[in-house]
Amino acid sequence: MLKITGGSLKGHSIKTLSGLKTRPTNSKVREAIFNILQNNIIDTSWLDLFAGIGSIGIEALSRGAKEVTFIDFDYSAYSCLKQNTSIFEKEKIKLIKKDSIRFLAECRESYDIIFLDPPYDSKYYDETFLIINKNLFLLNPNGFLIVEHRTKNNLPEINLTKLKNYKYGDTSLTIYKKDVE
C-alpha cells in the first residue's frame, strides 16, 4: 500500500499491484512534484497518462485539483485504479481504459497539467512528445507538462519552455511550461 503524502487525504492508503508490471511514483518524488507546483494545483484539470494505480492523480485531487483524467490500458492497473478512485465524486474523475498514445492522438480536450510517466526506456517518450508537439492545444496556456523519467535518459525536443530538471537518484522530473499565446 502507498500513502497519500498531502492534502485532504494525507495518510490515506491506496492499493498497489504486486510484481514489476507497474512502477508507482515513490513518495519522495510525488511530494517533490507537488512542492514544485505549489500554488498551481488548486482547481486545475490534470491528464495522468500511463496512470497505473493512479497515485499522482489521486494526490492531485487530494491537494485541490478540480478534475483528473486517468489513462491506462493494462487490465490489472485499470482495475486497481477503479478501486483507488472510488472514493471521489464522479465529476472529479474520468477513467479511460485505452492505450495512452492512442488516447493522446485522438484527444481534443486541453489540460492545465499533463503528467507523463511511461515505462522507463520505452519508445513512449518519443511518441508522446511528437503528439504534443503537433497538438499544443492539449496543454492550456500557462499549463505544465511534468515528465518522470530515468535520470540517464535524454528526453526528445518539445515546443514548450523547459523550466527545470530535478534529480532523485535514478529518477528525474523534467518540468515544461506552455507560455501564454
mmCIF file of the C-alpha atoms, coordinates in Angstrom:
data_MODEL
# 
_entry.id   MODEL 
# 
loop_
_atom_site.group_PDB 
_atom_site.id 
_atom_site.type_symbol 
_atom_site.label_atom_id 
_atom_site.label_alt_id 
_atom_site.label_comp_id 
_atom_site.label_asym_id 
_atom_site.label_entity_id 
_atom_site.label_seq_id 
_atom_site.pdbx_PDB_ins_code 
_atom_site.Cartn_x 
_atom_site.Cartn_y 
_atom_site.Cartn_z 
_atom_site.occupancy 
_atom_site.B_iso_or_equiv 
_atom_site.pdbx_formal_charge 
_atom_site.auth_seq_id 
_atom_site.auth_comp_id 
_atom_site.auth_asym_id 
_atom_site.auth_atom_id 
_atom_site.pdbx_PDB_model_num 
ATOM 1   C CA . MET A 1 1   ? 0.000   0.000  0.000   1.00 0.00 ? 1   MET A CA 1 
ATOM 2   C CA . LEU A 1 2   ? 1.064   3.560  -0.765  1.00 0.00 ? 2   LEU A CA 1 
ATOM 3   C CA . LYS A 1 3   ? 0.057   6.523  1.348   1.00 0.00 ? 3   LYS A CA 1 
ATOM 4   C CA . ILE A 1 4   ? -1.042  9.934  0.070   1.00 0.00 ? 4   ILE A CA 1 
ATOM 5   C CA . THR A 1 5   ? 1.588   12.486 1.145   1.00 0.00 ? 5   THR A CA 1 
ATOM 6   C CA . GLY A 1 6   ? -0.523  15.653 1.401   1.00 0.00 ? 6   GLY A CA 1 
ATOM 7   C CA . GLY A 1 7   ? -3.847  17.413 1.152   1.00 0.00 ? 7   GLY A CA 1 
ATOM 8   C CA . SER A 1 8   ? -7.255  16.339 2.397   1.00 0.00 ? 8   SER A CA 1 
ATOM 9   C CA . LEU A 1 9   ? -6.414  12.637 2.043   1.00 0.00 ? 9   LEU A CA 1 
ATOM 10  C CA . LYS A 1 10  ? -2.948  12.786 3.617   1.00 0.00 ? 10  LYS A CA 1 
ATOM 11  C CA . GLY A 1 11  ? -2.107  9.378  5.084   1.00 0.00 ? 11  GLY A CA 1 
ATOM 12  C CA . HIS A 1 12  ? -4.890  7.614  3.133   1.00 0.00 ? 12  HIS A CA 1 
ATOM 13  C CA . SER A 1 13  ? -3.729  4.262  1.740   1.00 0.00 ? 13  SER A CA 1 
ATOM 14  C CA . ILE A 1 14  ? -4.130  3.355  -1.906  1.00 0.00 ? 14  ILE A CA 1 
ATOM 15  C CA . LYS A 1 15  ? -3.888  -0.140 -3.294  1.00 0.00 ? 15  LYS A CA 1 
ATOM 16  C CA . THR A 1 16  ? -0.810  -1.164 -5.278  1.00 0.00 ? 16  THR A CA 1 
ATOM 17  C CA . LEU A 1 17  ? -0.110  -4.081 -7.578  1.00 0.00 ? 17  LEU A CA 1 
ATOM 18  C CA . SER A 1 18  ? 2.406   -6.778 -6.829  1.00 0.00 ? 18  SER A CA 1 
ATOM 19  C CA . GLY A 1 19  ? 5.207   -7.509 -9.258  1.00 0.00 ? 19  GLY A CA 1 
ATOM 20  C CA . LEU A 1 20  ? 7.087   -5.272 -11.642 1.00 0.00 ? 20  LEU A CA 1 
ATOM 21  C CA . LYS A 1 21  ? 4.284   -4.599 -14.136 1.00 0.00 ? 21  LYS A CA 1 
ATOM 22  C CA . THR A 1 22  ? 3.704   -1.087 -12.779 1.00 0.00 ? 22  THR A CA 1 
ATOM 23  C CA . ARG A 1 23  ? 6.123   1.329  -11.139 1.00 0.00 ? 23  ARG A CA 1 
ATOM 24  C CA . PRO A 1 24  ? 4.210   3.715  -8.881  1.00 0.00 ? 24  PRO A CA 1 
ATOM 25  C CA . THR A 1 25  ? 5.896   7.054  -8.351  1.00 0.00 ? 25  THR A CA 1 
ATOM 26  C CA . ASN A 1 26  ? 7.594   6.850  -4.964  1.00 0.00 ? 26  ASN A CA 1 
ATOM 27  C CA . SER A 1 27  ? 6.514   9.163  -2.155  1.00 0.00 ? 27  SER A CA 1 
ATOM 28  C CA . LYS A 1 28  ? 9.665   11.315 -2.302  1.00 0.00 ? 28  LYS A CA 1 
ATOM 29  C CA . VAL A 1 29  ? 9.152   12.087 -5.993  1.00 0.00 ? 29  VAL A CA 1 
ATOM 30  C CA . ARG A 1 30  ? 5.370   12.541 -5.566  1.00 0.00 ? 30  ARG A CA 1 
ATOM 31  C CA . GLU A 1 31  ? 5.929   15.013 -2.768  1.00 0.00 ? 31  GLU A CA 1 
ATOM 32  C CA . ALA A 1 32  ? 8.539   16.827 -4.871  1.00 0.00 ? 32  ALA A CA 1 
ATOM 33  C CA . ILE A 1 33  ? 6.090   17.237 -7.761  1.00 0.00 ? 33  ILE A CA 1 
ATOM 34  C CA . PHE A 1 34  ? 3.567   18.956 -5.541  1.00 0.00 ? 34  PHE A CA 1 
ATOM 35  C CA . ASN A 1 35  ? 6.192   21.073 -3.788  1.00 0.00 ? 35  ASN A CA 1 
ATOM 36  C CA . ILE A 1 36  ? 7.389   22.260 -7.199  1.00 0.00 ? 36  ILE A CA 1 
ATOM 37  C CA . LEU A 1 37  ? 3.851   23.112 -8.356  1.00 0.00 ? 37  LEU A CA 1 
ATOM 38  C CA . GLN A 1 38  ? 2.723   24.573 -5.001  1.00 0.00 ? 38  GLN A CA 1 
ATOM 39  C CA . ASN A 1 39  ? 0.059   27.184 -5.848  1.00 0.00 ? 39  ASN A CA 1 
ATOM 40  C CA . ASN A 1 40  ? -0.504  25.823 -9.355  1.00 0.00 ? 40  ASN A CA 1 
ATOM 41  C CA . ILE A 1 41  ? -2.643  22.856 -8.234  1.00 0.00 ? 41  ILE A CA 1 
ATOM 42  C CA . ILE A 1 42  ? -5.946  24.282 -6.959  1.00 0.00 ? 42  ILE A CA 1 
ATOM 43  C CA . ASP A 1 43  ? -8.848  23.993 -9.456  1.00 0.00 ? 43  ASP A CA 1 
ATOM 44  C CA . THR A 1 44  ? -6.688  22.533 -12.229 1.00 0.00 ? 44  THR A CA 1 
ATOM 45  C CA . SER A 1 45  ? -7.518  19.853 -14.748 1.00 0.00 ? 45  SER A CA 1 
ATOM 46  C CA . TRP A 1 46  ? -4.984  17.026 -14.962 1.00 0.00 ? 46  TRP A CA 1 
ATOM 47  C CA . LEU A 1 47  ? -4.213  14.339 -17.503 1.00 0.00 ? 47  LEU A CA 1 
ATOM 48  C CA . ASP A 1 48  ? -2.468  11.365 -15.914 1.00 0.00 ? 48  ASP A CA 1 
ATOM 49  C CA . LEU A 1 49  ? -1.078  9.338  -18.836 1.00 0.00 ? 49  LEU A CA 1 
ATOM 50  C CA . PHE A 1 50  ? 0.135   5.820  -18.130 1.00 0.00 ? 50  PHE A CA 1 
ATOM 51  C CA . ALA A 1 51  ? -1.705  6.275  -14.819 1.00 0.00 ? 51  ALA A CA 1 
ATOM 52  C CA . GLY A 1 52  ? -1.062  2.818  -13.395 1.00 0.00 ? 52  GLY A CA 1 
ATOM 53  C CA . ILE A 1 53  ? -2.651  2.724  -9.932  1.00 0.00 ? 53  ILE A CA 1 
ATOM 54  C CA . GLY A 1 54  ? -3.330  6.484  -10.088 1.00 0.00 ? 54  GLY A CA 1 
ATOM 55  C CA . SER A 1 55  ? -1.062  7.737  -7.298  1.00 0.00 ? 55  SER A CA 1 
ATOM 56  C CA . ILE A 1 56  ? -0.233  11.077 -8.988  1.00 0.00 ? 56  ILE A CA 1 
ATOM 57  C CA . GLY A 1 57  ? -3.794  11.911 -9.985  1.00 0.00 ? 57  GLY A CA 1 
ATOM 58  C CA . ILE A 1 58  ? -5.149  10.898 -6.578  1.00 0.00 ? 58  ILE A CA 1 
ATOM 59  C CA . GLU A 1 59  ? -2.509  13.051 -4.903  1.00 0.00 ? 59  GLU A CA 1 
ATOM 60  C CA . ALA A 1 60  ? -3.533  15.954 -7.174  1.00 0.00 ? 60  ALA A CA 1 
ATOM 61  C CA . LEU A 1 61  ? -7.197  15.557 -6.186  1.00 0.00 ? 61  LEU A CA 1 
ATOM 62  C CA . SER A 1 62  ? -6.228  15.378 -2.520  1.00 0.00 ? 62  SER A CA 1 
ATOM 63  C CA . ARG A 1 63  ? -4.379  18.676 -2.931  1.00 0.00 ? 63  ARG A CA 1 
ATOM 64  C CA . GLY A 1 64  ? -7.210  20.550 -4.644  1.00 0.00 ? 64  GLY A CA 1 
ATOM 65  C CA . ALA A 1 65  ? -7.220  19.691 -8.347  1.00 0.00 ? 65  ALA A CA 1 
ATOM 66  C CA . LYS A 1 66  ? -10.654 20.160 -9.902  1.00 0.00 ? 66  LYS A CA 1 
ATOM 67  C CA . GLU A 1 67  ? -10.555 17.015 -12.058 1.00 0.00 ? 67  GLU A CA 1 
ATOM 68  C CA . VAL A 1 68  ? -8.243  14.280 -13.259 1.00 0.00 ? 68  VAL A CA 1 
ATOM 69  C CA . THR A 1 69  ? -8.438  12.129 -16.368 1.00 0.00 ? 69  THR A CA 1 
ATOM 70  C CA . PHE A 1 70  ? -6.665  8.812  -15.772 1.00 0.00 ? 70  PHE A CA 1 
ATOM 71  C CA . ILE A 1 71  ? -5.480  6.788  -18.785 1.00 0.00 ? 71  ILE A CA 1 
ATOM 72  C CA . ASP A 1 72  ? -4.197  3.222  -18.629 1.00 0.00 ? 72  ASP A CA 1 
ATOM 73  C CA . PHE A 1 73  ? -4.633  0.178  -20.840 1.00 0.00 ? 73  PHE A CA 1 
ATOM 74  C CA . ASP A 1 74  ? -3.409  -2.608 -18.564 1.00 0.00 ? 74  ASP A CA 1 
ATOM 75  C CA . TYR A 1 75  ? -6.324  -4.601 -17.122 1.00 0.00 ? 75  TYR A CA 1 
ATOM 76  C CA . SER A 1 76  ? -4.795  -5.101 -13.656 1.00 0.00 ? 76  SER A CA 1 
ATOM 77  C CA . ALA A 1 77  ? -3.717  -1.478 -13.334 1.00 0.00 ? 77  ALA A CA 1 
ATOM 78  C CA . TYR A 1 78  ? -7.104  -0.231 -14.548 1.00 0.00 ? 78  TYR A CA 1 
ATOM 79  C CA . SER A 1 79  ? -8.959  -2.452 -12.045 1.00 0.00 ? 79  SER A CA 1 
ATOM 80  C CA . CYS A 1 80  ? -6.748  -1.169 -9.231  1.00 0.00 ? 80  CYS A CA 1 
ATOM 81  C CA . LEU A 1 81  ? -7.233  2.401  -10.468 1.00 0.00 ? 81  LEU A CA 1 
ATOM 82  C CA . LYS A 1 82  ? -11.025 1.984  -10.353 1.00 0.00 ? 82  LYS A CA 1 
ATOM 83  C CA . GLN A 1 83  ? -10.815 0.832  -6.734  1.00 0.00 ? 83  GLN A CA 1 
ATOM 84  C CA . ASN A 1 84  ? -8.421  3.621  -5.745  1.00 0.00 ? 84  ASN A CA 1 
ATOM 85  C CA . THR A 1 85  ? -10.548 6.387  -7.276  1.00 0.00 ? 85  THR A CA 1 
ATOM 86  C CA . SER A 1 86  ? -13.903 5.098  -5.994  1.00 0.00 ? 86  SER A CA 1 
ATOM 87  C CA . ILE A 1 87  ? -13.673 7.487  -3.012  1.00 0.00 ? 87  ILE A CA 1 
ATOM 88  C CA . PHE A 1 88  ? -14.042 10.538 -5.287  1.00 0.00 ? 88  PHE A CA 1 
ATOM 89  C CA . GLU A 1 89  ? -17.148 12.203 -6.693  1.00 0.00 ? 89  GLU A CA 1 
ATOM 90  C CA . LYS A 1 90  ? -17.778 11.012 -10.253 1.00 0.00 ? 90  LYS A CA 1 
ATOM 91  C CA . GLU A 1 91  ? -17.464 14.530 -11.729 1.00 0.00 ? 91  GLU A CA 1 
ATOM 92  C CA . LYS A 1 92  ? -13.886 14.818 -10.418 1.00 0.00 ? 92  LYS A CA 1 
ATOM 93  C CA . ILE A 1 93  ? -12.541 11.763 -12.220 1.00 0.00 ? 93  ILE A CA 1 
ATOM 94  C CA . LYS A 1 94  ? -12.575 10.312 -15.690 1.00 0.00 ? 94  LYS A CA 1 
ATOM 95  C CA . LEU A 1 95  ? -11.241 6.767  -16.078 1.00 0.00 ? 95  LEU A CA 1 
ATOM 96  C CA . ILE A 1 96  ? -10.326 5.673  -19.580 1.00 0.00 ? 96  ILE A CA 1 
ATOM 97  C CA . LYS A 1 97  ? -9.052  2.194  -20.384 1.00 0.00 ? 97  LYS A CA 1 
ATOM 98  C CA . LYS A 1 98  ? -7.113  2.919  -23.539 1.00 0.00 ? 98  LYS A CA 1 
ATOM 99  C CA . ASP A 1 99  ? -3.589  2.966  -24.855 1.00 0.00 ? 99  ASP A CA 1 
ATOM 100 C CA . SER A 1 100 ? -2.135  6.330  -23.736 1.00 0.00 ? 100 SER A CA 1 
ATOM 101 C CA . ILE A 1 101 ? -0.589  7.098  -27.133 1.00 0.00 ? 101 ILE A CA 1 
ATOM 102 C CA . ARG A 1 102 ? -3.849  6.380  -28.936 1.00 0.00 ? 102 ARG A CA 1 
ATOM 103 C CA . PHE A 1 103 ? -5.799  8.454  -26.415 1.00 0.00 ? 103 PHE A CA 1 
ATOM 104 C CA . LEU A 1 104 ? -3.435  11.405 -26.816 1.00 0.00 ? 104 LEU A CA 1 
ATOM 105 C CA . ALA A 1 105 ? -3.547  11.229 -30.621 1.00 0.00 ? 105 ALA A CA 1 
ATOM 106 C CA . GLU A 1 106 ? -7.373  11.280 -30.584 1.00 0.00 ? 106 GLU A CA 1 
ATOM 107 C CA . CYS A 1 107 ? -7.816  13.739 -27.691 1.00 0.00 ? 107 CYS A CA 1 
ATOM 108 C CA . ARG A 1 108 ? -9.490  17.092 -28.382 1.00 0.00 ? 108 ARG A CA 1 
ATOM 109 C CA . GLU A 1 109 ? -9.514  18.373 -24.796 1.00 0.00 ? 109 GLU A CA 1 
ATOM 110 C CA . SER A 1 110 ? -6.897  20.525 -23.118 1.00 0.00 ? 110 SER A CA 1 
ATOM 111 C CA . TYR A 1 111 ? -5.466  20.329 -19.605 1.00 0.00 ? 111 TYR A CA 1 
ATOM 112 C CA . ASP A 1 112 ? -3.716  22.547 -17.107 1.00 0.00 ? 112 ASP A CA 1 
ATOM 113 C CA . ILE A 1 113 ? -1.255  19.811 -16.164 1.00 0.00 ? 113 ILE A CA 1 
ATOM 114 C CA . ILE A 1 114 ? -0.198  16.707 -18.059 1.00 0.00 ? 114 ILE A CA 1 
ATOM 115 C CA . PHE A 1 115 ? 1.743   14.105 -16.112 1.00 0.00 ? 115 PHE A CA 1 
ATOM 116 C CA . LEU A 1 116 ? 3.724   11.701 -18.262 1.00 0.00 ? 116 LEU A CA 1 
ATOM 117 C CA . ASP A 1 117 ? 5.290   8.615  -16.712 1.00 0.00 ? 117 ASP A CA 1 
ATOM 118 C CA . PRO A 1 118 ? 5.507   5.778  -19.246 1.00 0.00 ? 118 PRO A CA 1 
ATOM 119 C CA . PRO A 1 119 ? 7.575   2.662  -18.667 1.00 0.00 ? 119 PRO A CA 1 
ATOM 120 C CA . TYR A 1 120 ? 11.222  3.701  -18.441 1.00 0.00 ? 120 TYR A CA 1 
ATOM 121 C CA . ASP A 1 121 ? 13.378  3.001  -21.504 1.00 0.00 ? 121 ASP A CA 1 
ATOM 122 C CA . SER A 1 122 ? 10.320  2.789  -23.766 1.00 0.00 ? 122 SER A CA 1 
ATOM 123 C CA . LYS A 1 123 ? 9.524   4.395  -27.099 1.00 0.00 ? 123 LYS A CA 1 
ATOM 124 C CA . TYR A 1 124 ? 6.558   6.148  -25.478 1.00 0.00 ? 124 TYR A CA 1 
ATOM 125 C CA . TYR A 1 125 ? 8.553   9.269  -24.617 1.00 0.00 ? 125 TYR A CA 1 
ATOM 126 C CA . ASP A 1 126 ? 9.326   9.926  -28.298 1.00 0.00 ? 126 ASP A CA 1 
ATOM 127 C CA . GLU A 1 127 ? 5.769   9.145  -29.388 1.00 0.00 ? 127 GLU A CA 1 
ATOM 128 C CA . THR A 1 128 ? 4.154   11.283 -26.691 1.00 0.00 ? 128 THR A CA 1 
ATOM 129 C CA . PHE A 1 129 ? 6.410   14.282 -27.308 1.00 0.00 ? 129 PHE A CA 1 
ATOM 130 C CA . LEU A 1 130 ? 5.731   14.033 -31.051 1.00 0.00 ? 130 LEU A CA 1 
ATOM 131 C CA . ILE A 1 131 ? 1.952   14.123 -30.475 1.00 0.00 ? 131 ILE A CA 1 
ATOM 132 C CA . ILE A 1 132 ? 2.149   17.006 -28.011 1.00 0.00 ? 132 ILE A CA 1 
ATOM 133 C CA . ASN A 1 133 ? 4.370   18.968 -30.430 1.00 0.00 ? 133 ASN A CA 1 
ATOM 134 C CA . LYS A 1 134 ? 1.729   18.539 -33.155 1.00 0.00 ? 134 LYS A CA 1 
ATOM 135 C CA . ASN A 1 135 ? -1.162  19.292 -30.781 1.00 0.00 ? 135 ASN A CA 1 
ATOM 136 C CA . LEU A 1 136 ? -0.022  22.004 -28.403 1.00 0.00 ? 136 LEU A CA 1 
ATOM 137 C CA . PHE A 1 137 ? -3.695  22.741 -27.655 1.00 0.00 ? 137 PHE A CA 1 
ATOM 138 C CA . LEU A 1 138 ? -3.580  19.690 -25.351 1.00 0.00 ? 138 LEU A CA 1 
ATOM 139 C CA . LEU A 1 139 ? -1.935  21.953 -22.782 1.00 0.00 ? 139 LEU A CA 1 
ATOM 140 C CA . ASN A 1 140 ? -3.694  25.132 -21.677 1.00 0.00 ? 140 ASN A CA 1 
ATOM 141 C CA . PRO A 1 141 ? -1.752  28.419 -21.735 1.00 0.00 ? 141 PRO A CA 1 
ATOM 142 C CA . ASN A 1 142 ? 0.496   28.534 -18.655 1.00 0.00 ? 142 ASN A CA 1 
ATOM 143 C CA . GLY A 1 143 ? -0.018  24.779 -18.357 1.00 0.00 ? 143 GLY A CA 1 
ATOM 144 C CA . PHE A 1 144 ? 2.650   22.346 -17.214 1.00 0.00 ? 144 PHE A CA 1 
ATOM 145 C CA . LEU A 1 145 ? 3.982   19.114 -18.640 1.00 0.00 ? 145 LEU A CA 1 
ATOM 146 C CA . ILE A 1 146 ? 5.638   17.031 -15.934 1.00 0.00 ? 146 ILE A CA 1 
ATOM 147 C CA . VAL A 1 147 ? 7.759   14.143 -17.168 1.00 0.00 ? 147 VAL A CA 1 
ATOM 148 C CA . GLU A 1 148 ? 9.090   11.421 -14.886 1.00 0.00 ? 148 GLU A CA 1 
ATOM 149 C CA . HIS A 1 149 ? 11.968  9.526  -16.475 1.00 0.00 ? 149 HIS A CA 1 
ATOM 150 C CA . ARG A 1 150 ? 15.175  7.651  -15.835 1.00 0.00 ? 150 ARG A CA 1 
ATOM 151 C CA . THR A 1 151 ? 17.912  10.172 -14.954 1.00 0.00 ? 151 THR A CA 1 
ATOM 152 C CA . LYS A 1 152 ? 20.382  8.826  -17.538 1.00 0.00 ? 152 LYS A CA 1 
ATOM 153 C CA . ASN A 1 153 ? 17.895  9.110  -20.418 1.00 0.00 ? 153 ASN A CA 1 
ATOM 154 C CA . ASN A 1 154 ? 17.637  12.226 -22.556 1.00 0.00 ? 154 ASN A CA 1 
ATOM 155 C CA . LEU A 1 155 ? 14.171  13.439 -23.454 1.00 0.00 ? 155 LEU A CA 1 
ATOM 156 C CA . PRO A 1 156 ? 13.159  14.389 -27.004 1.00 0.00 ? 156 PRO A CA 1 
ATOM 157 C CA . GLU A 1 157 ? 12.766  18.030 -28.034 1.00 0.00 ? 157 GLU A CA 1 
ATOM 158 C CA . ILE A 1 158 ? 9.420   19.688 -27.379 1.00 0.00 ? 158 ILE A CA 1 
ATOM 159 C CA . ASN A 1 159 ? 7.948   23.090 -28.241 1.00 0.00 ? 159 ASN A CA 1 
ATOM 160 C CA . LEU A 1 160 ? 7.480   24.094 -24.602 1.00 0.00 ? 160 LEU A CA 1 
ATOM 161 C CA . THR A 1 161 ? 9.675   26.077 -22.231 1.00 0.00 ? 161 THR A CA 1 
ATOM 162 C CA . LYS A 1 162 ? 11.820  23.775 -20.129 1.00 0.00 ? 162 LYS A CA 1 
ATOM 163 C CA . LEU A 1 163 ? 11.726  25.136 -16.594 1.00 0.00 ? 163 LEU A CA 1 
ATOM 164 C CA . LYS A 1 164 ? 13.931  22.722 -14.711 1.00 0.00 ? 164 LYS A CA 1 
ATOM 165 C CA . ASN A 1 165 ? 15.146  19.166 -14.269 1.00 0.00 ? 165 ASN A CA 1 
ATOM 166 C CA . TYR A 1 166 ? 15.128  17.657 -10.780 1.00 0.00 ? 166 TYR A CA 1 
ATOM 167 C CA . LYS A 1 167 ? 17.124  14.512 -9.971  1.00 0.00 ? 167 LYS A CA 1 
ATOM 168 C CA . TYR A 1 168 ? 16.229  11.945 -7.313  1.00 0.00 ? 168 TYR A CA 1 
ATOM 169 C CA . GLY A 1 169 ? 18.789  9.190  -7.784  1.00 0.00 ? 169 GLY A CA 1 
ATOM 170 C CA . ASP A 1 170 ? 17.802  7.118  -10.821 1.00 0.00 ? 170 ASP A CA 1 
ATOM 171 C CA . THR A 1 171 ? 14.578  9.119  -11.266 1.00 0.00 ? 171 THR A CA 1 
ATOM 172 C CA . SER A 1 172 ? 14.295  12.606 -12.733 1.00 0.00 ? 172 SER A CA 1 
ATOM 173 C CA . LEU A 1 173 ? 11.438  15.046 -13.138 1.00 0.00 ? 173 LEU A CA 1 
ATOM 174 C CA . THR A 1 174 ? 11.575  17.476 -16.025 1.00 0.00 ? 174 THR A CA 1 
ATOM 175 C CA . ILE A 1 175 ? 9.083   20.325 -15.893 1.00 0.00 ? 175 ILE A CA 1 
ATOM 176 C CA . TYR A 1 176 ? 7.925   22.202 -19.009 1.00 0.00 ? 176 TYR A CA 1 
ATOM 177 C CA . LYS A 1 177 ? 5.539   25.128 -19.278 1.00 0.00 ? 177 LYS A CA 1 
ATOM 178 C CA . LYS A 1 178 ? 3.396   26.343 -22.125 1.00 0.00 ? 178 LYS A CA 1 
ATOM 179 C CA . ASP A 1 179 ? 3.751   30.092 -22.434 1.00 0.00 ? 179 ASP A CA 1 
ATOM 180 C CA . VAL A 1 180 ? 0.743   32.337 -22.882 1.00 0.00 ? 180 VAL A CA 1 
ATOM 181 C CA . GLU A 1 181 ? -0.118  32.533 -26.565 1.00 0.00 ? 181 GLU A CA 1 
# 
